[in-house]
Amino acid sequence: MSKKDRFAALQNQPPAARPRKIFYIAMALMVLGSIELAGRVYYRIKYKPQEDLMLQAFMGLGGTYDPDMVSNYSPHPYLVYTLNPNTKWNYKSYYGVEPKQMINSLGFRGKETTVEKPDHVFRIVCLGGSTTFGLGEPDETQTYPELLEKRLNELYPGGPHFEVINAGTPGWSSAESLINLHFRVLELSPDMVILYDGINDTFAMRLPGEGKSDYSNFRNVLNFQLPYEWERPFLRYSHFCRLVYAMTHQVAADINSLAVKAAPRGFSQIDALNHATGKYFKRNVESFVAIARAHRVTPVLVTMGHGPWHPSLGLTCQIMREVARSQGAILVDFEPYSRPGWFDTMDNVHLLRPGNTALAEVIARTLGTSGALTRHR
């Protein structure tokens, strides 16, 4: 049909046909616009600017920044994830603010150190989860490992100089601490290693088979995938599309939360927890002690302090005592010292500053009476 014929056909349409089409198109645009406006408003309410930047990294909209680079965590082939040694630089350049916790170039929290141990230094490495890392504490000098270093150097000014390294990582259990010791911490030539673990193991113990011997039904491999190229323009220009993407994909402000397999029923299985034996936790702690001793490193086991908590945490503390007794490891029995005001009331296990100070003091006094501080590699 020629242009002339098409024009004639349009002229012959009923008068209301064209306005009706325009009306429907306008209505469709208004509906889409309303949906986008509502999505944009809700998105702005739901996600703060920094959270939006993290989501953009997950959506491939962060330029050269991916979730690994702007998070405190990076995927790891054996540990599922570790602390990200590049956090200090990438976090600030992406978000424009300093990270709450500083990760050094070796991938541990706190001040810089070297793999090689300096002469005349007694090196202690603290292993565990978020209670060792000091998740809620923004001041590096107020974590228990830093306070322990300060206290030991005050108590023994004549030397050697004590260096305490914080090798704790949020979310880790005794399984990760065991792997961390063997593959990463031994490279630091420590004189002593301190294990403060238990709470994360109780979550694995609630699952079928107490988390299995390798905790494989508790952990999830980090394998997120960036959106396809054709999806990104929609995500870049539509907050409604971002909202739908965020609600339908595995994205999180901290990658470590993606490492725990979703198991809402499993985490509420109190009856299973009541009947748990802690057998895998015990085996991990025994192996921890054995590996340390095999490399002439002094192992120290610390029972976990807590407020009102499930008796299963008491079970992990009892296992720590039993292993220390049977394997000849140094025991720091911190649990009986637990006091109100030492723990975050949200979970009754994460240490506040008074708790960190108390833990450092109890460990320092126990080590002083053990004679272990005189043994130097």
N, C-alpha and C positions, 0 to 999 in steps of 0.2 A: 504494500500500500504506500503510495506516495505521500509526501508531506501535505500536499493539497487535499488529498482524500482523507487523511487523518484529521486535518483541521475541520473539514466539512462534517466528519462524523462527530467530533466533539461539539460542533455547533448545533447538531441535531439531537444531543442528549437532553433529557428532561432538565429543566432549570435547577432542580434541587440536587442533582447527582454530584456535581463538582463541589459545592459547599459541604455536602454530607461527607465526602471523602476527606476534605480538609479538616472538618470537625473531628473525624475519627483519628486522623493523624495527630491533630493537636491534643486530643484527649490522651492518646497513647504516650505522647511526649510528656504531658503533665503528670501522668501516672509514674512514668520512669523517673522524671525529675523529683517527684515527691518521695519515691523509694530511695533515690540517691541522697536526697536531703536528709531524710530520716536516718539512713544508714550513716551519713557523715556525722550527724549530731550524736547518735548513739556511740559511734566509734570514738569520737573525741571524749565522750564521758567515760567510756570503758577503759581506754588506753591513754596513759600519760605520754608526753612527747618522747621520753626515753624508751618506753615500751613500744611505741610506734616505730622508732628506729630499729629496735631489735626485730620486730616483725618484718620490717622492710628487708633486713638482712636475710631472714628466712625465705622471703619472697623473691630474692634475687634483685632487689631494687636498691641495694646499698652500695652500688658502684663496685669497687674491688673488694668490699668487705663481705665476708660470708659469716655464718653463725659461729664458726670456730674462732675467727679472728677477733670478734667483738664480745665474746663471752669469757668468763673466768675459766672455762673448761674447753678441752680439746679431746676428740675421740682418741682412743688408744687400743692397739690390737690385743693386749692382754688384760688391761685394767678397765676396759670399757671407756673410761675417760680419766684424764688427769688434769691438774691445774695447768692453765695456759701460760707459758713463760712470756708470751708476747702481750699479755693483757695490759701491762703498764703503758705501752706505746699505742697499741691499736684502740684500746678502750677510750683513751683521752682524745685521740685524733678523730674518732667516729662520733662519740657522744659530746665531746667538748668539756667533760668533767673528769676528775680523777676517779678511778675505781674505789669502792669502799675498802677493799683489801688489796694489798700489794703482793704480787707474785714475782719472785725473783727470776733471774735468767736460767736457773736450774729447774724451775717449775715447782718451787716450794714457797710457802707463805713467809714473808718477812724480809729482813735485810739481805743484801747480797753476800754470798760466800763463794768458796771455790770447791771444786771436786777434791783437789789435793788438800790434805789437812796440814795446816802450818805446824812447825815445830813448837813444842811446849804447850800444845793445846789438847785438852781433854774434851773430845767431841761426843756429844749426846744427841741422838736423833729421836724425836717423839713421833710415834705413829698412832693413827686412829682416824676417826671420822670428823664430823663437824664440831664435836666437843673438844677435840684437840686443835683443829684449825681455828676455832674461835669465830664461828659464823656471825654472831650478832655483835662482835666487837670490832669497831672501825679503827681503833688505835693499836698499831702493831706492838707497842710496848706493853700492852695490857693483856695479851694472850698468855696462857699458862706457860708455854715454853720460853717466851721472852722473860717472864717474871722468874722462872726457875733459873735461867742463866744469870740474871742479876743477883738473885739470892745466893747462889752458890759462890759467885765471885766475891760477895760480901762476907760470906762465912769463911772462905779460904783465901785471904788476900795474898798469902805467900806463894800461891801457884799450885798446880799449873793453872793456866787461864782456861775457864770453862766456856765452851761454845755449845749452845743448844739450838738445834735446827728443827723447825716445825714442818714435819712431813705429813700432817693430817690433811684429809680431803673430805669435804662434805659428802655424805651419803655412803661413804665406804664402810664396809663391814670387816670382820677379821679375815675374810677371804682376800680382799684387796690389800689389807695391811700385810698379809703373808707374802703376796706377790710383790708388793712394793718393797718390802725388806730384801727379798732375794734378788730382784732385778735392778733396783735403783739405789736403795739406801746403802747396801754393802759397798758400792762404788765410792762412797764418801769416807771409807775407813773409820767408822765410828768406834769409840771405845765402849759405848753403852747404847742400848736401844730401849725405849720405854713404850709399852703398849697400853693404851687407854681405850678399850673397845667394849662393845656389848649391846648398845641400844639398837643399832641397825641390824644386828644379828637376830634380835627378837622379832623383827618384822619378817625375816626369812623363816623363822621358826613357826610362824602362824600358817604357813603354806603347807600343802600336802608334801609329806616326806621331809618336813622341816627345811624346806628350801632345796632339797636334793643335796647330794654330797658336794656338788660344785655350785650350788645356789643358782643353777641355770633357770629355774622357774621363778626366780626373784629378779634377775637382771635381764635387761633388754639391750641388744646390740644397737648402737646409735647409727642409723642408716637413713637420715632424712634426705630428701631429694628436692632440689630447687624446681620451681615451676618451669614449664616449657616456655620457649620464647614467645609463642603466640598468646600465652596467658598473661604475660607481664604488662603489656599496654593496658589491659583491663584493670590490673591490680595497681598500676601506677596512677591512673586517672580516676578510678572509682573507689571511694571508701566503702561503699556497699559491697563491692567484690572483695575488698580486703577483709571486711568483717566476715563474710561467708567463708573465705579461705582460712582465716584464723580459727574459726569455729569447727572446721571440718578437717583440719590437718594437724599433725603433731608439731606444734610450735610451743616454745616456752622461753621465758626470760632467762632461765638458767638451764643449760643443756643437761646437767646431771639429773634433773627431774625426769627426763625422758628415758633414763637408764633403768628405771624401776618399772617392771611390767605392770600394766593395769590389772588389778585383782581386787576390786572392792569387797567381794565376799571373803577373799582370803585374808584381807587386812582386818576384817571384823570377826574372824574366827577365834574368839577368846577361848572356847573350849579346847581347840587344838593347841592353843598356847599353854593352857593349863596342863596338858599332857606331854608337852615337849620335854625332851631330855637334854637338849643343847649339845648333842653328840658331835655335831660338825663344828660347832664353835669350839668345843674342847679339843678336837683334833687339830683345828687351825692354830690354837694357842700352843699346843704341844709342839707342833711343827715349827712355829715361830721361835720357841725357845731352843729347839734342836738346831735350827739353821744358824741362829746367833752364836750358840756355843761352838758349832763346827768351824766358825770363822773367828773364834777367840774374841767374841763380843759379849759383854755382860748383858743378859736380858733382865728387864724389870717389868713386872706385871702390876697393873694398878686396877683395883676394883672401882667401879663407876659410882660416883655419888649421884644422888637423885632425891627429889621430893616425893610426894605421893605418886607411886607408879605401880605398874603391874608386877606381881611377884616374880615374873620371868626375868626381870632385871636383877633381882636377888639371886636367881639361878645362875646367871652369867657371872656374878660376883663370886658365888660359891665355887664355880668352876675355876676361876682365876686363882682362888686360894688353894684348891686341890692340885692344880697343875704346878703352882709355885712350890708347894710342899713336895710333890712327887718328883719334880724335875730339878729341884734345887735352885730355882730362880728367885731373885729378890722380889718380895711382895710388899707393895705399898697399899695398905688396906684403907682406902679413902672413904668407902661407903659409910662406915660408922660415924664419920665426922660430919656427915650431911647436916646442914642447918637451914632453917627458913631464911629466905633472902639471898641465898647463894645461887638459885636457879631461876630461869625464866619460867614464870607461872603459866605460860602457854603450853609448855610441854614437861616442865619439872625435871629437865635433864640438861639443857644447855646452860652453861655456866655464865653467870653475871660476873662483874669485876670482883666482888668479894669472894665468889667461888673460885675464880682463877687464882686469886692471891692465896686462898687457903690451900688449894691443890698444890701450887708451887711450894708452899711452906712445908706441907706434909711430906712431899717427895724429897725435898732437900734434907729435912731432918732424918727421914728413914735412910736415905743414902749415906748420910754422915755417920750413922751408927752401924751401917753394914760393912764398912771397910772397903767397899767397892771403889770409892773415889781415889784410893791410893794405887789402884792397878791401872797402869797407863801403857798403851800400846806403843 
